Amino acid sequence: MKNYLPKTEQKEKRVQIMFSSSARRYDLVNSVLSLGLHKRWKRFTVEQTGLSEGDSALDLCSGTNDIAILLAQKVGKKGQVFAVDFNQEMIEIGKYKVAKANLNGRVTSQVGNVEKLALPSDQFGAVTIGFGIRNVVNREKALAEMYRVLKPGGRLVCLEFSVPPGKIFRNVYDFYSFRILPYLGTWISKDSSGVYHYLPASIRDFLTPPELQKMMEKVGFGKVKFHYLSGGIVTVHVGQK
């Protein structure tokens, strides 16, 4: 498992390469590997933001803009959504999807690093990050940036893969994750970067939900709670500034 995890000093560059390589078929592979559940997880994430018509939101590690589009629909024509990702290939696909959804002008996409956001403090009613914090080198620094750009009272909602807490289901999930998912994902995506071997290894190596909760609290978030979805395959953390 560890062989698929890049060294800390190589992580950002390696993750960049993997996402560039897999961008073209990223949405298709997500739908197949999650059996379509990723759409339900993302809708739940957006519902936890507490946003209303006219609010502003920031979606980090925005990928192909699935969550950003849902946020834009929630805040309406008077609202504004910024989508930030560090991978240009993903951003270009996301821009196409925004245009297809007739949301140009309501979703603004830009290249950026979540550890050092080029955005003002106290700016957004909610910040979301979907399947991204796991790939960040300095997670505590990134969370502190999310806290900084939120308005007082605003919420961070973090959607991330996790290891199911139940032993029987965890064993089944491990078999799928390490024996089926890497090869199925690689075959569908025609990817040669190793991203679908990296994925299960990075999930197993990631913080537990209680550990991520403590890190969020450490940088200042209050009322932090988390929700297991689909038996604990993913977890949604919610914290308030």
C-alpha positions as CSV (number, residue, x, y, z in Angstrom):
1,M,0.0,0.0,0.0
2,K,2.7,2.5,1.0
3,N,4.5,2.1,-2.3
4,Y,1.6,4.0,-4.0
5,L,1.9,7.0,-1.6
6,P,4.4,9.7,-2.7
7,K,6.9,11.1,-0.3
8,T,5.7,14.4,1.4
9,E,8.1,16.5,-0.6
10,Q,6.9,14.9,-3.9
11,K,3.2,14.7,-3.1
12,E,1.9,18.0,-4.7
13,K,3.8,17.3,-7.9
14,R,2.7,13.7,-8.0
15,V,-1.0,14.4,-7.3
16,Q,-0.9,17.1,-10.0
17,I,0.4,14.6,-12.6
18,M,-2.2,12.0,-11.6
19,F,-5.1,14.4,-11.9
20,S,-3.9,15.7,-15.3
21,S,-3.7,12.2,-16.5
22,S,-7.1,11.2,-15.3
23,A,-9.1,14.4,-16.0
24,R,-10.7,13.5,-19.3
25,R,-12.5,10.5,-17.9
26,Y,-12.7,11.5,-14.3
27,D,-16.5,12.0,-14.1
28,L,-17.2,8.7,-15.8
29,V,-14.9,6.7,-13.5
30,N,-16.4,8.4,-10.4
31,S,-19.9,7.4,-11.5
32,V,-18.8,3.8,-12.2
33,L,-16.7,3.2,-9.1
34,S,-19.2,4.8,-6.7
35,L,-22.2,3.2,-8.5
36,G,-23.5,6.7,-8.9
37,L,-23.5,7.4,-5.2
38,H,-21.1,10.3,-5.5
39,K,-23.9,12.5,-6.7
40,R,-25.9,11.8,-3.5
41,W,-22.9,12.5,-1.4
42,K,-22.3,15.9,-3.1
43,R,-25.9,16.9,-2.7
44,F,-25.8,16.1,1.0
45,T,-22.6,18.2,1.3
46,V,-24.2,21.2,-0.2
47,E,-27.3,20.9,2.0
48,Q,-25.1,21.1,5.1
49,T,-23.8,24.5,4.1
50,G,-26.9,26.3,5.3
51,L,-26.7,28.7,2.3
52,S,-29.6,30.8,1.1
53,E,-30.4,32.8,-2.0
54,G,-27.9,35.5,-2.6
55,D,-25.1,34.0,-0.5
56,S,-21.5,33.5,-1.6
57,A,-19.6,30.2,-1.5
58,L,-16.2,28.9,-2.1
59,D,-15.6,25.3,-3.4
60,L,-12.0,24.1,-3.0
61,C,-10.3,21.2,-4.9
62,S,-13.3,21.8,-7.2
63,G,-12.2,19.3,-9.8
64,T,-14.8,19.3,-12.6
65,N,-17.2,21.6,-10.6
66,D,-19.9,19.1,-9.6
67,I,-20.2,20.7,-6.1
68,A,-19.7,24.3,-7.4
69,I,-22.6,23.8,-9.8
70,L,-24.8,22.5,-7.0
71,L,-23.8,25.5,-4.8
72,A,-24.6,27.9,-7.6
73,Q,-28.1,26.4,-7.9
74,K,-28.6,26.8,-4.2
75,V,-27.5,30.4,-3.9
76,G,-29.5,31.4,-7.0
77,K,-29.0,34.2,-9.5
78,K,-28.0,36.8,-6.9
79,G,-25.4,34.5,-5.3
80,Q,-21.8,33.9,-6.3
81,V,-19.6,30.8,-6.3
82,F,-15.8,30.7,-6.6
83,A,-14.3,27.3,-7.6
84,V,-10.6,26.8,-6.9
85,D,-8.4,23.9,-8.0
86,F,-4.7,23.5,-8.6
87,N,-5.1,21.4,-11.8
88,Q,-5.7,23.3,-15.1
89,E,-7.0,20.3,-16.9
90,M,-9.7,19.8,-14.3
91,I,-10.6,23.5,-14.4
92,E,-11.1,23.5,-18.1
93,I,-13.5,20.5,-17.9
94,G,-15.3,22.2,-15.0
95,K,-15.7,25.5,-17.0
96,Y,-17.3,23.5,-19.9
97,K,-19.8,22.0,-17.4
98,V,-20.6,25.4,-15.9
99,A,-21.3,26.8,-19.4
100,K,-23.5,23.7,-20.2
101,A,-25.5,24.3,-17.1
102,N,-26.0,28.0,-18.1
103,L,-24.2,29.2,-15.0
104,N,-21.5,31.4,-16.6
105,G,-21.1,34.5,-14.5
106,R,-22.3,32.7,-11.4
107,V,-19.4,30.3,-11.0
108,T,-15.9,31.7,-11.3
109,S,-13.1,29.1,-11.6
110,Q,-9.5,29.8,-10.9
111,V,-6.2,28.0,-10.3
112,G,-5.1,28.1,-6.7
113,N,-3.5,26.4,-3.8
114,V,-5.7,25.6,-0.7
115,E,-2.7,26.2,1.6
116,K,-2.4,29.8,0.4
117,L,-5.6,31.2,-1.0
118,A,-5.4,34.5,-2.9
119,L,-8.7,35.5,-1.5
120,P,-9.7,38.1,1.2
121,S,-10.6,37.2,4.8
122,D,-14.2,37.0,6.0
123,Q,-15.5,36.6,2.5
124,F,-17.8,33.5,2.1
125,G,-20.9,32.2,3.8
126,A,-19.7,28.6,3.2
127,V,-16.6,26.8,2.1
128,T,-16.8,23.2,0.7
129,I,-14.1,20.8,-0.2
130,G,-14.9,17.4,-1.8
131,F,-12.4,14.6,-1.8
132,G,-9.6,17.1,-1.6
133,I,-8.2,17.5,1.9
134,R,-6.8,14.0,1.7
135,N,-4.5,15.1,-1.1
136,V,-3.2,18.3,0.6
137,V,0.3,18.3,1.9
138,N,-0.2,20.6,4.9
139,R,-3.8,19.9,6.0
140,E,-3.8,22.0,9.1
141,K,-2.5,25.0,7.1
142,A,-5.2,24.5,4.5
143,L,-8.0,24.3,7.2
144,A,-6.7,27.5,8.7
145,E,-7.0,29.2,5.3
146,M,-10.6,27.9,5.0
147,Y,-11.3,29.4,8.4
148,R,-9.8,32.7,7.4
149,V,-11.9,33.2,4.3
150,L,-15.2,32.3,6.0
151,K,-17.5,35.0,7.3
152,P,-18.2,34.7,11.0
153,G,-20.9,32.2,11.4
154,G,-20.0,30.6,8.1
155,R,-19.6,26.8,7.7
156,L,-16.9,24.6,6.3
157,V,-18.3,21.3,4.9
158,C,-15.7,18.7,4.1
159,L,-16.6,15.6,2.1
160,E,-14.0,12.9,2.1
161,F,-13.5,9.2,1.8
162,S,-13.1,7.2,5.0
163,V,-12.7,3.7,6.2
164,P,-16.0,2.1,7.3
165,P,-16.2,1.6,11.0
166,G,-18.0,-1.7,10.9
167,K,-15.5,-4.7,10.7
168,I,-17.6,-6.9,8.3
169,F,-18.4,-4.1,5.9
170,R,-14.8,-2.8,6.2
171,N,-13.4,-6.2,5.0
172,V,-15.7,-6.2,2.0
173,Y,-14.8,-2.6,1.2
174,D,-11.1,-3.4,1.5
175,F,-11.4,-6.2,-1.0
176,Y,-13.2,-3.9,-3.4
177,S,-10.8,-1.0,-2.8
178,F,-7.5,-2.9,-3.2
179,R,-8.4,-5.8,-5.5
180,I,-11.0,-4.4,-7.9
181,L,-11.1,-0.6,-7.8
182,P,-7.5,0.1,-9.0
183,Y,-7.8,-2.2,-12.0
184,L,-11.3,-1.2,-12.9
185,G,-10.5,2.5,-12.6
186,T,-7.3,2.1,-14.6
187,W,-9.1,0.2,-17.4
188,I,-12.0,2.7,-17.7
189,S,-9.8,5.8,-17.5
190,K,-7.0,4.4,-19.6
191,D,-4.8,6.1,-17.1
192,S,-1.1,5.2,-16.6
193,S,-0.3,7.5,-13.7
194,G,-1.3,5.1,-10.9
195,V,-4.0,7.4,-9.5
196,Y,-6.4,4.5,-8.9
197,H,-3.8,2.6,-6.9
198,Y,-3.0,5.8,-5.0
199,L,-6.7,6.3,-4.2
200,P,-7.3,3.4,-1.8
201,A,-3.8,3.7,-0.3
202,S,-4.4,7.4,0.5
203,I,-7.8,6.7,2.0
204,R,-6.3,4.1,4.3
205,D,-3.4,6.5,5.2
206,F,-5.8,9.4,5.9
207,L,-6.9,10.8,9.3
208,T,-9.8,9.1,11.0
209,P,-13.0,11.2,11.3
210,P,-12.4,12.0,15.0
211,E,-8.8,13.0,14.1
212,L,-9.9,15.4,11.4
213,Q,-12.5,16.8,13.8
214,K,-9.8,17.6,16.3
215,M,-7.7,19.3,13.6
216,M,-10.6,21.4,12.5
217,E,-11.2,22.4,16.2
218,K,-7.5,23.2,16.6
219,V,-7.6,25.9,13.9
220,G,-10.6,27.5,15.4
221,F,-13.8,25.7,14.1
222,G,-16.6,25.3,16.5
223,K,-19.7,23.0,16.6
224,V,-17.7,20.4,14.6
225,K,-19.6,17.2,13.8
226,F,-19.4,14.5,11.2
227,H,-21.8,12.3,9.3
228,Y,-21.0,8.8,8.0
229,L,-22.6,8.2,4.6
230,S,-23.1,4.8,2.8
231,G,-21.9,2.8,5.7
232,G,-18.9,5.0,6.3
233,I,-17.4,4.9,2.8
234,V,-17.4,8.7,3.0
235,T,-17.7,11.1,5.9
236,V,-19.0,14.7,5.8
237,H,-17.5,17.0,8.4
238,V,-19.2,20.3,9.3
239,G,-17.6,23.1,11.3
240,Q,-18.6,26.7,12.0
241,K,-16.5,29.9,12.3
